């Protein structure tokens, strides 16, 4: 699995907006320059984030973008789902094979209701593992927010007291 560059740019843009805070919105020109991406490409990304209520556009001469909600309420998962789409990462496509029928407790070639072993699960065991991994990934991404990254960045940038 690989996330697109759009997700990378979206997350970095949100972190930049989070660093700027509510007092100062950021224009598309400045943001694209900071991220090293074209204005038109970044505008499409920002449009998706705006439509989903993650950011808001501030109109006017000094307009730009700002976070629409607090950074601690914007998870990495929120951003990924907006940019990549809401789709299942794994889908068992081998449901008609003999291997699959054995994994769900059916004798190969048997009718669906003619189960060989009643205690075996009725779901593909490969799919069960993959869906479990997907749930773990989603949970991890839900736990990490724009604010958690900002906090870590600010902690690592703050001067350490000299030990004497």
C-alpha positions as CSV (number, residue, x, y, z in Angstrom):
1,X,0.0,0.0,0.0
2,X,1.2,3.4,-0.9
3,X,-0.4,6.8,-0.2
4,X,-0.3,9.4,-3.0
5,X,1.8,12.5,-3.1
6,X,-1.5,14.4,-2.6
7,X,-1.8,12.9,0.9
8,X,1.8,13.9,1.7
9,X,1.2,17.5,0.5
10,X,-2.2,17.7,2.3
11,X,-0.7,16.6,5.7
12,X,2.3,19.0,5.3
13,X,0.0,21.9,4.3
14,X,-2.2,21.3,7.4
15,X,0.9,21.2,9.6
16,X,2.0,24.5,8.1
17,X,-1.4,26.0,8.7
18,X,-1.3,24.7,12.2
19,X,2.0,26.4,12.8
20,X,0.6,29.7,11.5
21,X,-2.3,29.5,13.9
22,X,-5.6,31.3,13.7
23,X,-4.1,34.8,13.8
24,X,-2.6,34.5,10.3
25,X,-4.0,32.7,7.3
26,X,-1.7,31.4,4.6
27,X,-2.1,32.2,0.9
28,X,-1.8,29.5,-1.8
29,X,1.3,31.2,-3.3
30,X,3.2,31.1,0.0
31,X,2.0,27.6,0.8
32,X,3.0,26.2,-2.6
33,X,6.4,27.8,-2.3
34,X,6.9,26.4,1.2
35,X,5.9,22.9,0.1
36,X,7.6,23.0,-3.3
37,X,4.5,22.1,-5.3
38,X,2.6,24.0,-8.0
39,X,-0.2,26.3,-7.0
40,X,-2.7,24.6,-9.3
41,X,-2.0,21.1,-7.9
42,X,-2.1,22.4,-4.3
43,X,-5.3,24.2,-5.0
44,X,-7.0,21.0,-5.9
45,X,-5.8,19.4,-2.7
46,X,-6.9,22.4,-0.6
47,X,-10.3,22.3,-2.3
48,X,-10.9,18.7,-1.2
49,X,-9.9,19.6,2.4
50,X,-12.1,22.7,2.3
51,X,-15.1,20.7,1.0
52,X,-14.7,18.3,3.8
53,X,-14.5,21.0,6.5
54,X,-10.9,20.5,7.5
55,X,-9.8,24.0,6.3
56,X,-11.6,27.1,5.3
57,X,-10.8,29.7,2.7
58,X,-10.5,33.3,3.9
59,X,-11.6,35.7,1.1
60,X,-10.1,39.1,0.4
61,X,-6.8,40.7,-0.5
62,X,-5.1,39.2,2.5
63,X,-7.0,36.0,2.2
64,X,-5.7,32.4,2.2
65,X,-6.4,29.3,4.2
66,X,-6.7,28.4,7.8
67,X,-7.7,25.3,9.8
68,X,-11.5,25.1,10.1
69,X,-11.3,23.2,13.4
70,X,-8.6,22.8,16.1
71,X,-5.5,20.8,15.1
72,X,-6.2,18.2,17.8
73,X,-9.5,17.4,16.1
74,X,-7.9,16.7,12.7
75,X,-6.5,13.2,12.5
76,X,-4.2,11.7,9.9
77,X,-7.0,9.3,9.1
78,X,-9.4,12.2,8.4
79,X,-7.0,13.7,5.9
80,X,-6.2,10.3,4.2
81,X,-9.9,9.5,3.8
82,X,-10.6,12.9,2.2
83,X,-7.6,12.6,-0.2
84,X,-7.5,8.9,-1.0
85,X,-11.2,8.2,-0.7
86,X,-13.2,6.0,1.6
87,X,-12.4,2.5,0.4
88,X,-11.5,-0.8,1.8
89,X,-7.8,-1.6,1.4
90,X,-8.2,-5.3,0.9
91,X,-10.9,-7.3,-0.8
92,X,-10.8,-11.1,-1.1
93,X,-11.0,-11.8,-4.8
94,X,-10.4,-15.5,-4.7
95,X,-13.8,-16.6,-3.3
96,X,-14.5,-19.2,-6.0
97,X,-11.2,-21.1,-5.6
98,X,-10.8,-24.4,-3.9
99,X,-8.3,-22.8,-1.5
100,X,-10.9,-20.2,-0.5
101,X,-13.6,-22.9,0.0
102,X,-11.3,-24.9,2.3
103,X,-10.5,-21.7,4.3
104,X,-14.2,-21.1,5.0
105,X,-14.9,-24.7,5.9
106,X,-16.5,-25.9,2.7
107,X,-15.6,-29.0,0.7
108,X,-14.4,-27.9,-2.7
109,X,-17.3,-27.9,-5.1
110,X,-19.9,-28.2,-2.3
111,X,-22.9,-25.9,-2.1
112,X,-22.5,-22.9,0.2
113,X,-25.0,-24.3,2.7
114,X,-23.3,-27.8,2.6
115,X,-20.6,-27.0,5.2
116,X,-17.9,-29.7,5.8
117,X,-16.9,-28.5,9.3
118,X,-19.5,-26.6,11.3
119,X,-16.9,-24.9,13.7
120,X,-14.9,-23.3,10.9
121,X,-15.6,-19.6,10.2
122,X,-17.7,-18.6,7.2
123,X,-15.3,-15.7,6.3
124,X,-12.1,-16.0,4.4
125,X,-9.3,-16.3,6.9
126,X,-6.9,-14.3,4.7
127,X,-9.4,-11.5,4.5
128,X,-9.9,-11.7,8.3
129,X,-6.2,-11.1,8.8
130,X,-6.0,-8.3,6.2
131,X,-9.1,-6.5,7.6
132,X,-7.5,-6.8,11.1
133,X,-4.4,-5.1,9.9
134,X,-6.5,-2.4,8.2
135,X,-8.3,-1.7,11.4
136,X,-5.0,-1.4,13.3
137,X,-3.7,1.0,10.7
138,X,-6.8,3.1,10.9
139,X,-6.7,3.2,14.6
140,X,-3.1,4.3,14.6
141,X,-3.8,7.0,12.0
142,X,-6.9,8.2,14.0
143,X,-4.8,8.5,17.2
144,X,-2.3,10.9,15.4
145,X,-3.5,14.4,14.8
146,X,-2.0,17.5,13.3
147,X,-1.6,18.8,16.8
148,X,0.3,15.7,18.0
149,X,2.8,16.4,15.2
150,X,3.0,20.1,16.0
151,X,3.6,19.2,19.7
152,X,6.4,16.8,18.8
153,X,8.0,19.3,16.4
154,X,7.9,22.1,19.0
155,X,9.3,19.9,21.7
156,X,12.2,18.8,19.5
157,X,12.9,22.4,18.5
158,X,12.8,23.9,22.0
159,X,16.3,24.6,23.5
160,X,17.4,22.1,26.0
161,X,18.8,23.4,29.3
162,X,22.5,22.9,29.5
163,X,23.5,20.3,32.0
164,X,26.3,21.4,34.2
